[in-house]
Amino acid sequence: MSRQGERAREVLLDAAEELYACHGIDAVSSRRITEHAGTANHSAIAYHFGNRDGLLRALIERSVLPVDARRKQLVAELGEDAGLREVLACRILPWLEHLGQLPAPSWRARFLFQVRTVPSVGELLTDSLLHVEDIERLNLRTGEQLEGIPAVVLRARSGIMGHLVLGISSQYEQRIHEGVEQPDWLAVGYFLLDTCVGMISAPSTQRADFMVTPLSPTFI
């Protein structure tokens, strides 16, 4: 693809991400995206992505790839004696680091929050989880340190953690956009890390199998 074609593709991705984040995925047409991108070619999405699913897949992968790469690096650096906090940091901090590196204004967290609310997009999200094995490896290491908590409870809490991190990130991104907050994504990351360490390691008194399936898939 030519440099001009790559630039046109990125402009469409940026326009779609913003509109999806603000209005919801099902409320935004391809025509509206092309107009927001400043192009009179209303077939541009079909040309670059094939259809809406292709556009969404490209948006999801653009979000997930750098997070996957950073997580893979942190997982490779984990020592054998790493504690629960270090293990969970590999899951949470790459995501917050990624958000902190995006140019302002950012729509990434709010877009992915919308993705998680649309059941029809779930398969696209699953297909885009390129290194989900790293998350599974981290789940195993978490379970090894919390042997008194049933595996089904840990899986449920893992899903809740993904929703919690994404939901808080989405709200924080909105507050930055409104000028209510000055961005400090790393501080938010450590706050969420502290919170999730407490949640994951809390005593288990009830079954949690009813929470597992509705909370997958996850990329955090």
Rosetta blueprint (number, residue, H / E / L):
1 M L
2 S L
3 R H
4 Q H
5 G H
6 E H
7 R H
8 A H
9 R H
10 E H
11 V H
12 L H
13 L H
14 D H
15 A H
16 A H
17 E H
18 E H
19 L H
20 Y H
21 A H
22 C H
23 H H
24 G L
25 I L
26 D L
27 A L
28 V L
29 S L
30 S H
31 R H
32 R H
33 I H
34 T H
35 E H
36 H H
37 A L
38 G L
39 T L
40 A L
41 N L
42 H L
43 S L
44 A H
45 I H
46 A H
47 Y H
48 H H
49 F H
50 G L
51 N L
52 R H
53 D H
54 G H
55 L H
56 L H
57 R H
58 A H
59 L H
60 I H
61 E H
62 R H
63 S H
64 V H
65 L H
66 P H
67 V H
68 D H
69 A H
70 R H
71 R H
72 K H
73 Q H
74 L H
75 V H
76 A H
77 E H
78 L L
79 G L
80 E L
81 D L
82 A L
83 G L
84 L H
85 R H
86 E H
87 V H
88 L H
89 A H
90 C H
91 R H
92 I H
93 L H
94 P H
95 W H
96 L H
97 E H
98 H H
99 L H
100 G H
101 Q H
102 L L
103 P L
104 A L
105 P L
106 S L
107 W L
108 R H
109 A H
110 R H
111 F H
112 L H
113 F H
114 Q H
115 V H
116 R H
117 T H
118 V L
119 P H
120 S H
121 V H
122 G H
123 E H
124 L H
125 L H
126 T H
127 D H
128 S H
129 L L
130 L L
131 H L
132 V H
133 E H
134 D H
135 I H
136 E H
137 R H
138 L H
139 N H
140 L H
141 R H
142 T H
143 G H
144 E H
145 Q H
146 L L
147 E L
148 G L
149 I L
150 P L
151 A H
152 V H
153 V H
154 L H
155 R H
156 A H
157 R H
158 S H
159 G H
160 I H
161 M H
162 G H
163 H H
164 L H
165 V H
166 L H
167 G H
168 I H
169 S H
170 S H
171 Q H
172 Y H
173 E H
174 Q H
175 R H
176 I H
177 H H
178 E L
179 G L
180 V L
181 E L
182 Q L
183 P L
184 D L
185 W H
186 L H
187 A H
188 V H
189 G H
190 Y H
191 F H
192 L H
193 L H
194 D H
195 T H
196 C H
197 V H
198 G H
199 M H
200 I H
201 S L
202 A L
203 P L
204 S L
205 T L
206 Q L
207 R L
208 A L
209 D H
210 F H
211 M H
212 V L
213 T H
214 P H
215 L H
216 S L
217 P L
218 T L
219 F L
220 I L
